[in-house]
């Protein structure tokens, strides 16, 4: 905001300098008061002082009544008694007209000048204030967006998974109350639990799909675990939208192929964006905006042939994208995928509700992916453009008043084109528009005479905006110098020549300030919305992690216990465990919906012991427990949940060892199990589609922790380390 204030101060100083050059040094005091107004020091006594200064200069000093515009602008800015100020401001303009009429001057021109000065003072000051307000409110907007997103997530999840958990709880209680029907009811509960688990995993993948970041984390972990050096060069802007899921699939398959081959020493993953070809018309602001196309490249040095991984099922072409893979001239294997940012699949997996026990189950459902919400646009940018248009029109009318009747129409046509070109300059540098303005600035001078010299100010403003300062200022000096040279050729008197030259410079500064502040407001609006959307994406990623790590684990445990209870002919203690687990899953669901919940590592250890033992897996725990800080216990508890879920899903384990130790390197949680030889390791190394590794890596990174895994023969080990002070043994 400092740059915006500097711009306004320079413009106000330039406006005041016009009156100083005209022989009114009192304008310096008027300028000082206006700067205080810019700094929000607004008191009635200060306003009264400014009124005394401007009327003294105008009435007693004979200065142009345009100086009264400072007072009118200040009245419009006065917060207290705003209605009174709005009444007084028109009276100031009317008094300027009366003073000029008493002098026998051009009343219309004087009135327009006062209006323009007041509009410039008011508009620039309000734009600076609004920009500051937008900058200050960016975090609150992001917080509000996250709160709204949590409500949406809660509504979605409670409508589907919440109902499923309620069905499981009620079904378990019915099985306890009606032992003779326990088998029938438990069969329905098992089906509900299975559908709910599938829905939770699908919803987790759905929420993750708006961002490529989790898959980049997973890819890095996979390659590190395989001993392959990896470089990740992220050049895309989040969120990617629904198309992120397709790029994530490409990344997953490409990295899996690199790991499976096992011959690479280095793998480079790059993302970038490409927009419309704009050439010289592109501004730095536009280059910072998300492009229209997102590109993903995976490059490795391990391939010896041009044989490509299997990408047949990804269907990027149907989504308007491209996918190519092959050897580069340097011998590296390159997989490159591009996808339009606006791609939105017709239907992607979501969550569904499931029927209660005894009621017909609806078919597994799918829902259209909910897009990121569109944030309400602030009106400040429209106001800034309106102020700019009003000032440009005002300057144009002043010029037309000095022309004879026959020249008014062609001059008005030229000025209309210039105004349109000026308004286009708000959106960036347009060389064609600058060229048109340059022609219309200099070519009509022989026709319209000295009156047209002031139009050069319209050209100076966009030039200052379009080029770097080292080039812009010499070009502006040349434009202003051209006004002076043309004035001398017309034989203008020295005072008129000085006034015309200075007016061209001031007009250029005013136009530049209005253009630049309009851009600043637009940039702040875009940055504020980008921050809010990024916060929404982060909230969805958090929900995806919790769905997978917390609720997914609970539902998997419920499903396992249901199946075990059915094999054991529905023993009462197993059904009671199902009810208790479903009640706990409800708490997990509230956590997914945004409610903060702490996990106890000791409780998770006991839960792991129970679930694994129920599956016939022998469990050893060393030591019994540690007193950990809450945030550390929560993260390690999530790690243990994911590890246990993977033992059950992706191994034929007979023994699982859970070890917790505290050392100089920090707190270490190790989960080791056998039975991976035939079933395959259950890590990101062999299961790149799993979001668990990426989720856990993200959670541990928040505590500066790390996650490692390795396979040794038939045994798989997952280790999580969190640097922290040594805990006290429980």
PASE-758062 format. One record per residue (C-alpha): residue number from 1; residue in one letter; x, y, z. Coordinates in steps of 0.25 Angstrom, whole numbers. Layout:
# PASE-758062
NUM, a, X, Y, Z
...
***
This chain:
# PASE-758062
1, x, 0, 0, 0
2, x, 12, 9, 1
3, x, 14, 10, -14
4, x, -1, 14, -15
5, x, 1, 25, -5
6, x, 13, 30, -12
7, x, 6, 31, -25
8, x, -5, 39, -19
9, x, 4, 48, -12
10, x, 12, 51, -25
11, x, -1, 54, -33
12, x, -6, 63, -22
13, x, 7, 70, -22
14, x, 7, 72, -37
15, x, -7, 78, -36
16, x, -3, 88, -25
17, x, 9, 91, -34
18, x, 0, 97, -45
19, x, -5, 107, -35
20, x, 9, 110, -29
21, x, 15, 113, -43
22, x, 3, 122, -45
23, x, 8, 130, -34
24, x, 0, 124, -22
25, x, 10, 118, -12
26, x, -1, 117, -2
27, x, -5, 104, -11
28, x, 7, 97, -3
29, x, -1, 98, 10
30, x, -14, 93, 3
31, x, -5, 81, -2
32, x, 0, 79, 12
33, x, -15, 78, 17
34, x, -18, 69, 6
35, x, -7, 59, 10
36, x, -13, 59, 25
37, x, -26, 55, 19
38, x, -19, 44, 11
39, x, -13, 39, 25
40, x, -28, 39, 30
41, x, -26, 51, 39
42, x, -39, 57, 37
43, x, -45, 68, 46
44, x, -54, 79, 44
45, x, -44, 89, 48
46, x, -35, 84, 38
47, x, -46, 85, 28
48, x, -48, 99, 32
49, x, -33, 103, 31
50, x, -34, 97, 16
51, x, -46, 105, 13
52, x, -39, 118, 18
53, x, -27, 115, 10
54, x, -34, 112, -4
55, x, -43, 124, -3
56, x, -32, 133, 1
57, x, -24, 128, -11
58, x, -36, 129, -20
59, x, -43, 142, -16
60, x, -32, 150, -10
61, x, -20, 145, -18
62, x, -27, 143, -32
63, x, -23, 129, -33
64, x, -31, 120, -43
65, x, -44, 115, -36
66, x, -39, 101, -39
67, x, -32, 101, -26
68, x, -46, 100, -19
69, x, -46, 86, -24
70, x, -37, 82, -12
71, x, -48, 86, -2
72, x, -59, 79, -10
73, x, -51, 66, -10
74, x, -48, 67, 5
75, x, -63, 70, 8
76, x, -66, 57, 0
77, x, -56, 49, 9
78, x, -61, 55, 22
79, x, -66, 43, 30
80, x, -74, 51, 41
81, x, -87, 57, 36
82, x, -85, 52, 22
83, x, -99, 56, 17
84, x, -95, 70, 21
85, x, -82, 69, 14
86, x, -89, 64, 2
87, x, -98, 77, 2
88, x, -86, 86, 4
89, x, -78, 80, -7
90, x, -87, 85, -18
91, x, -88, 98, -12
92, x, -73, 99, -13
93, x, -74, 96, -28
94, x, -85, 106, -29
95, x, -77, 117, -22
96, x, -65, 114, -32
97, x, -75, 117, -43
98, x, -80, 130, -37
99, x, -65, 135, -34
100, x, -61, 132, -48
101, x, -74, 139, -54
102, x, -71, 151, -45
103, x, -57, 152, -52
104, x, -63, 150, -66
105, x, -56, 137, -68
106, x, -60, 124, -75
107, x, -70, 119, -65
108, x, -72, 106, -71
109, x, -58, 103, -72
110, x, -55, 107, -57
111, x, -67, 98, -52
112, x, -62, 86, -60
113, x, -48, 89, -54
114, x, -53, 89, -40
115, x, -61, 76, -42
116, x, -49, 69, -48
117, x, -40, 73, -37
118, x, -50, 69, -26
119, x, -52, 56, -34
120, x, -37, 53, -35
121, x, -35, 56, -20
122, x, -47, 48, -15
123, x, -45, 37, -25
124, x, -30, 35, -23
125, x, -31, 36, -7
126, x, -43, 26, -7
127, x, -36, 16, -16
128, x, -24, 16, -7
129, x, -33, 14, 5
130, x, -41, 3, -2
131, x, -28, -4, -6
132, x, -23, -4, 8
133, x, -36, -9, 13
134, x, -36, -20, 3
135, x, -22, -24, 7
136, x, -25, -24, 22
137, x, -38, -32, 19
138, x, -31, -43, 11
139, x, -29, -52, 23
140, x, -43, -51, 29
141, x, -48, -54, 15
142, x, -40, -66, 14
143, x, -45, -70, 28
144, x, -59, -68, 24
145, x, -58, -76, 12
146, x, -52, -88, 20
147, x, -64, -87, 30
148, x, -74, -87, 18
149, x, -66, -99, 12
150, x, -67, -106, 25
151, x, -82, -105, 26
152, x, -83, -110, 12
153, x, -74, -122, 15
154, x, -81, -125, 28
155, x, -95, -125, 20
156, x, -89, -134, 9
157, x, -83, -144, 19
158, x, -94, -144, 29
159, x, -104, -146, 18
160, x, -96, -159, 13
161, x, -86, -164, 23
162, x, -94, -159, 35
163, x, -106, -166, 31
164, x, -98, -179, 29
165, x, -92, -178, 43
166, x, -105, -176, 49
167, x, -110, -188, 41
168, x, -99, -197, 46
169, x, -101, -192, 61
170, x, -116, -195, 60
171, x, -114, -208, 53
172, x, -104, -212, 64
173, x, -113, -209, 75
174, x, -125, -216, 68
175, x, -116, -229, 67
176, x, -113, -228, 82
177, x, -128, -226, 85
178, x, -132, -237, 75
179, x, -122, -249, 76
180, x, -131, -258, 67
181, x, -130, -248, 56
182, x, -115, -244, 58
183, x, -110, -251, 46
184, x, -120, -244, 37
185, x, -118, -230, 43
186, x, -102, -232, 43
187, x, -102, -236, 28
188, x, -109, -222, 25
189, x, -100, -215, 35
190, x, -88, -221, 28
191, x, -93, -217, 14
192, x, -95, -203, 19
193, x, -81, -202, 25
194, x, -75, -207, 12
195, x, -82, -197, 4
196, x, -79, -186, 14
197, x, -64, -189, 14
198, x, -64, -189, -1
199, x, -71, -175, -1
200, x, -61, -170, 9
201, x, -49, -174, 0
202, x, -56, -168, -12
203, x, -59, -155, -5
204, x, -45, -154, 0
205, x, -40, -156, -14
206, x, -50, -146, -19
207, x, -46, -135, -9
208, x, -31, -138, -12
209, x, -34, -136, -27
210, x, -34, -121, -27
211, x, -19, -121, -24
212, x, -7, -128, -30
213, x, 1, -125, -17
214, x, -2, -138, -10
215, x, 2, -146, -21
216, x, 15, -139, -23
217, x, 18, -142, -8
218, x, 15, -156, -10
219, x, 23, -157, -22
220, x, 35, -151, -15
221, x, 34, -161, -4
222, x, 32, -173, -13
223, x, 45, -169, -21
224, x, 53, -166, -8
225, x, 49, -180, -3
226, x, 54, -186, -16
227, x, 67, -179, -15
228, x, 65, -170, -27
229, x, 69, -156, -26
230, x, 57, -147, -29
231, x, 55, -132, -32
232, x, 41, -126, -32
233, x, 39, -113, -39
234, x, 26, -108, -37
235, x, 21, -96, -46
236, x, 6, -98, -46
237, x, -4, -90, -38
238, x, -14, -97, -28
239, x, -25, -100, -29
240, x, -25, -108, -42
241, x, -39, -112, -41
242, x, -45, -125, -45
243, x, -35, -128, -55
244, x, -24, -129, -45
245, x, -29, -143, -43
246, x, -25, -147, -57
247, x, -12, -141, -56
248, x, -10, -148, -42
249, x, -13, -161, -49
250, x, -2, -158, -60
251, x, 8, -155, -49
252, x, 4, -167, -41
253, x, 6, -177, -53
254, x, 19, -170, -58
255, x, 26, -171, -44
256, x, 21, -185, -42
257, x, 28, -189, -55
258, x, 41, -182, -51
259, x, 41, -189, -38
260, x, 37, -203, -44
261, x, 48, -202, -54
262, x, 58, -199, -43
263, x, 69, -194, -53
264, x, 67, -179, -51
265, x, 77, -170, -43
266, x, 70, -157, -44
267, x, 55, -154, -47
268, x, 51, -139, -50
269, x, 36, -135, -48
270, x, 32, -122, -54
271, x, 19, -114, -54
272, x, 16, -102, -62
273, x, 5, -93, -68
274, x, 3, -88, -81
275, x, -7, -76, -85
276, x, -12, -69, -98
277, x, 0, -64, -106
278, x, 0, -49, -103
279, x, 14, -46, -107
280, x, 17, -31, -103
281, x, 4, -28, -98
282, x, 5, -38, -86
283, x, 8, -31, -73
284, x, 15, -36, -60
285, x, 1, -37, -54
286, x, -4, -45, -65
287, x, 8, -54, -64
288, x, 5, -57, -50
289, x, -9, -62, -52
290, x, -13, -76, -55
291, x, -11, -81, -69
292, x, -21, -87, -78
293, x, -13, -100, -79
294, x, -6, -108, -68
295, x, 6, -117, -72
296, x, 12, -128, -65
297, x, 26, -134, -69
298, x, 33, -146, -62
299, x, 47, -149, -67
300, x, 56, -160, -63
301, x, 69, -166, -67
302, x, 66, -180, -65
303, x, 59, -185, -78
304, x, 67, -192, -89
305, x, 56, -194, -99
306, x, 44, -185, -103
307, x, 34, -194, -97
308, x, 23, -186, -90
309, x, 16, -188, -77
310, x, 1, -192, -79
311, x, -7, -180, -79
312, x, -19, -185, -87
313, x, -29, -184, -76
314, x, -26, -169, -73
315, x, -34, -163, -85
316, x, -27, -150, -85
317, x, -31, -148, -100
318, x, -46, -148, -96
319, x, -44, -137, -86
320, x, -37, -128, -97
321, x, -23, -131, -92
322, x, -11, -138, -98
323, x, -1, -149, -93
324, x, 12, -153, -100
325, x, 23, -162, -95
326, x, 36, -166, -101
327, x, 51, -164, -101
328, x, 57, -150, -103
329, x, 69, -148, -112
330, x, 78, -148, -99
331, x, 73, -162, -96
332, x, 64, -158, -84
333, x, 50, -164, -84
334, x, 40, -152, -83
335, x, 25, -153, -80
336, x, 18, -140, -83
337, x, 3, -138, -80
338, x, -5, -125, -83
339, x, -19, -122, -79
340, x, -28, -110, -80
341, x, -30, -103, -66
342, x, -45, -102, -68
343, x, -47, -117, -70
344, x, -58, -123, -62
345, x, -62, -137, -63
346, x, -77, -140, -64
347, x, -77, -149, -52
348, x, -67, -153, -42
349, x, -67, -162, -30
350, x, -74, -156, -18
351, x, -81, -161, -5
352, x, -95, -167, -5
353, x, -104, -170, 6
354, x, -107, -185, 10
355, x, -120, -191, 14
356, x, -123, -195, 28
357, x, -124, -209, 33
358, x, -137, -215, 28
359, x, -139, -205, 17
360, x, -135, -207, 2
361, x, -121, -201, 0
362, x, -120, -191, -11
363, x, -109, -194, -22
364, x, -95, -188, -20
365, x, -97, -174, -24
366, x, -88, -164, -31
367, x, -89, -149, -30
368, x, -84, -138, -39
369, x, -72, -132, -33
370, x, -75, -119, -25
371, x, -67, -107, -32
372, x, -59, -97, -24
373, x, -69, -86, -20
374, x, -69, -73, -27
375, x, -66, -62, -18
376, x, -74, -49, -18
377, x, -66, -38, -26
378, x, -63, -25, -19
379, x, -69, -13, -26
380, x, -56, -5, -24
381, x, -50, -8, -37
382, x, -63, -4, -45
383, x, -63, 9, -37
384, x, -48, 12, -40
385, x, -51, 10, -55
386, x, -63, 19, -54
387, x, -55, 30, -47
388, x, -44, 28, -58
389, x, -55, 29, -69
390, x, -61, 42, -62
391, x, -47, 49, -61
392, x, -44, 45, -76
393, x, -57, 51, -81
394, x, -56, 63, -72
395, x, -42, 66, -78
396, x, -48, 64, -92
397, x, -60, 73, -90
398, x, -50, 84, -85
399, x, -43, 83, -99
400, x, -55, 83, -107
401, x, -60, 96, -100
402, x, -48, 103, -106
403, x, -51, 98, -121
404, x, -60, 105, -131
405, x, -73, 98, -136
406, x, -68, 92, -148
407, x, -56, 85, -141
408, x, -64, 80, -129
409, x, -69, 67, -136
410, x, -56, 62, -142
411, x, -49, 66, -129
412, x, -60, 58, -121
413, x, -58, 46, -129
414, x, -43, 46, -127
415, x, -44, 48, -112
416, x, -55, 37, -111
417, x, -45, 27, -118
418, x, -34, 32, -108
419, x, -43, 30, -96
420, x, -46, 16, -100
421, x, -31, 13, -102
422, x, -28, 18, -89
423, x, -39, 9, -82
424, x, -32, -3, -89
425, x, -19, 1, -83
426, x, -25, -3, -69
427, x, -24, -18, -73
428, x, -9, -17, -77
429, x, 0, -12, -88
430, x, -6, -11, -102
431, x, 4, -6, -112
432, x, -7, -4, -123
433, x, -15, 5, -113
434, x, -2, 13, -110
435, x, 1, 14, -125
436, x, -13, 19, -128
437, x, -13, 29, -116
438, x, 1, 34, -121
439, x, -5, 37, -135
440, x, -17, 43, -130
441, x, -8, 52, -121
442, x, 1, 58, -131
443, x, -6, 57, -145
444, x, -18, 66, -142
445, x, -9, 77, -136
446, x, -8, 85, -149
447, x, -24, 84, -150
448, x, -28, 87, -136
449, x, -16, 96, -133
450, x, -11, 99, -119
451, x, -23, 94, -112
452, x, -19, 80, -116
453, x, -6, 81, -108
454, x, -12, 77, -95
455, x, -16, 63, -101
456, x, -2, 59, -100
457, x, -4, 57, -85
458, x, -14, 45, -89
459, x, -2, 39, -96
460, x, 8, 41, -84
461, x, -1, 33, -74
462, x, -1, 20, -82
463, x, 14, 21, -85
464, x, 17, 22, -71
465, x, 9, 10, -68
466, x, 14, 2, -80
467, x, 29, 2, -79
468, x, 39, 1, -68
469, x, 43, 13, -61
470, x, 57, 15, -68
471, x, 50, 15, -81
472, x, 36, 21, -77
473, x, 42, 34, -71
474, x, 50, 38, -83
475, x, 39, 35, -92
476, x, 29, 44, -84
477, x, 40, 55, -84
478, x, 40, 54, -99
479, x, 25, 55, -99
480, x, 25, 67, -90
481, x, 36, 73, -98
482, x, 29, 72, -110
483, x, 17, 80, -104
484, x, 27, 91, -101
485, x, 33, 91, -115
486, x, 20, 91, -122
487, x, 15, 102, -113
488, x, 28, 110, -117
489, x, 25, 108, -132
490, x, 11, 113, -129
491, x, 17, 126, -123
492, x, 10, 124, -109
493, x, 13, 134, -99
494, x, 23, 129, -88
495, x, 12, 128, -77
496, x, 3, 120, -86
497, x, 14, 111, -91
498, x, 18, 108, -77
499, x, 4, 105, -73
500, x, 2, 96, -85
501, x, 14, 88, -83
502, x, 12, 87, -68
503, x, -3, 83, -70
504, x, 1, 72, -80
505, x, 11, 66, -69
506, x, 0, 67, -58
507, x, -11, 61, -67
508, x, -1, 50, -70
509, x, 2, 47, -55
510, x, -13, 48, -52
511, x, -17, 38, -63
512, x, -5, 29, -59
513, x, -9, 29, -44
514, x, -24, 26, -48
515, x, -19, 14, -57
516, x, -9, 9, -47
517, x, -18, 9, -35
518, x, -29, 3, -43
519, x, -19, -8, -46
520, x, -15, -9, -32
521, x, -29, -11, -27
522, x, -31, -22, -38
523, x, -18, -29, -34
524, x, -22, -28, -19
525, x, -36, -34, -22
526, x, -30, -45, -30
527, x, -20, -48, -19
528, x, -30, -48, -8
529, x, -39, -57, -16
530, x, -27, -66, -19
531, x, -23, -67, -4
532, x, -38, -70, -1
533, x, -38, -81, -12
534, x, -25, -87, -7
535, x, -30, -87, 7
536, x, -43, -95, 2
537, x, -34, -105, -5
538, x, -25, -106, 7
539, x, -38, -109, 15
540, x, -42, -120, 5
541, x, -28, -126, 6
542, x, -30, -126, 21
543, x, -43, -133, 20
544, x, -38, -143, 10
545, x, -26, -146, 20
546, x, -36, -148, 31
547, x, -46, -156, 23
548, x, -35, -166, 19
549, x, -27, -166, 32
550, x, -37, -165, 42
551, x, -51, -169, 37
552, x, -46, -179, 27
553, x, -38, -186, 38
554, x, -51, -187, 47
555, x, -59, -192, 35
556, x, -49, -202, 31
557, x, -49, -207, 46
558, x, -64, -207, 46
559, x, -65, -215, 34
560, x, -54, -225, 38
561, x, -61, -227, 52
562, x, -75, -229, 45
563, x, -69, -240, 36
564, x, -62, -246, 48
565, x, -75, -246, 56
566, x, -83, -253, 45
567, x, -73, -264, 44
568, x, -73, -266, 59
569, x, -89, -266, 58
570, x, -91, -252, 64
571, x, -85, -253, 78
572, x, -90, -241, 86
573, x, -77, -236, 90
574, x, -73, -234, 75
575, x, -86, -227, 72
576, x, -84, -218, 84
577, x, -70, -214, 78
578, x, -77, -211, 65
579, x, -86, -201, 72
580, x, -75, -195, 80
581, x, -66, -193, 68
582, x, -78, -187, 60
583, x, -80, -177, 71
584, x, -65, -174, 71
585, x, -66, -172, 55
586, x, -77, -162, 58
587, x, -66, -154, 65
588, x, -56, -156, 54
589, x, -67, -151, 44
590, x, -68, -138, 53
591, x, -53, -136, 52
592, x, -54, -138, 37
593, x, -65, -127, 37
594, x, -55, -117, 43
595, x, -57, -120, 58
596, x, -43, -121, 65
597, x, -40, -135, 71
598, x, -28, -140, 78
599, x, -24, -154, 77
600, x, -17, -162, 88
601, x, -6, -170, 83
602, x, -8, -180, 95
603, x, -23, -181, 91
604, x, -19, -184, 77
605, x, -9, -194, 81
606, x, -20, -202, 89
607, x, -29, -200, 77
608, x, -18, -206, 68
609, x, -16, -217, 77
610, x, -31, -221, 77
611, x, -33, -220, 62
612, x, -21, -227, 58
613, x, -23, -238, 69
614, x, -37, -240, 64
615, x, -31, -242, 50
616, x, -23, -253, 55
617, x, -10, -245, 55
618, x, -1, -246, 67
619, x, 3, -232, 73
620, x, 15, -228, 81
621, x, 16, -214, 87
622, x, 29, -207, 92
623, x, 28, -200, 101
624, x, 14, -199, 107
625, x, 13, -184, 105
626, x, 19, -170, 106
627, x, 13, -157, 110
628, x, 14, -148, 98
629, x, 10, -134, 94
630, x, -4, -134, 89
631, x, 0, -130, 75
632, x, 10, -141, 74
633, x, 1, -151, 79
634, x, -9, -147, 69
635, x, 0, -148, 57
636, x, 6, -161, 62
637, x, -7, -167, 65
638, x, -11, -164, 50
639, x, 2, -171, 46
640, x, -2, -183, 54
641, x, -16, -184, 48
642, x, -11, -183, 34
643, x, 0, -194, 37
644, x, -11, -203, 43
645, x, -20, -201, 32
646, x, -10, -205, 22
647, x, -6, -217, 29
648, x, -20, -222, 28
649, x, -22, -218, 14
650, x, -9, -221, 7
651, x, -2, -232, 14
652, x, -4, -246, 20
653, x, 3, -243, 33
654, x, 4, -253, 44
655, x, 12, -244, 53
656, x, 12, -228, 55
657, x, 22, -221, 64
658, x, 19, -207, 69
659, x, 31, -199, 75
660, x, 31, -186, 81
661, x, 45, -180, 86
662, x, 50, -166, 90
663, x, 64, -162, 86
664, x, 73, -151, 82
665, x, 67, -151, 68
666, x, 53, -149, 74
667, x, 41, -158, 76
668, x, 41, -171, 67
669, x, 29, -179, 64
670, x, 32, -192, 56
671, x, 22, -202, 51
672, x, 27, -215, 45
673, x, 20, -227, 40
674, x, 22, -239, 32
675, x, 14, -245, 21
676, x, 17, -236, 9
677, x, 24, -246, 0
678, x, 12, -251, -7
679, x, 2, -239, -4
680, x, 12, -228, -8
681, x, 17, -217, 1
682, x, 6, -207, 5
683, x, 14, -195, 4
684, x, 14, -184, -6
685, x, 26, -191, -13
686, x, 17, -202, -18
687, x, 3, -195, -16
688, x, 5, -181, -22
689, x, -10, -179, -23
690, x, -10, -179, -8
691, x, -13, -165, -2
692, x, -8, -170, 12
693, x, 7, -168, 10
694, x, 5, -154, 4
695, x, -5, -151, 16
696, x, 4, -155, 26
697, x, 16, -148, 20
698, x, 8, -135, 20
699, x, 4, -137, 35
700, x, 18, -140, 39
701, x, 24, -129, 31
702, x, 16, -119, 40
703, x, 24, -124, 52
704, x, 37, -124, 44
705, x, 36, -139, 44
706, x, 39, -150, 34
707, x, 33, -163, 29
708, x, 42, -175, 24
709, x, 39, -189, 19
710, x, 46, -201, 14
711, x, 44, -215, 11
712, x, 54, -226, 15
713, x, 50, -239, 10
714, x, 36, -243, 15
715, x, 36, -232, 25
716, x, 31, -217, 23
717, x, 35, -206, 33
718, x, 29, -192, 34
719, x, 36, -182, 42
720, x, 31, -168, 46
721, x, 41, -159, 54
722, x, 37, -145, 60
723, x, 48, -137, 66
724, x, 44, -133, 80
725, x, 48, -132, 94
726, x, 49, -146, 101
727, x, 35, -150, 107
728, x, 33, -155, 121
729, x, 30, -170, 121
730, x, 16, -173, 124
***
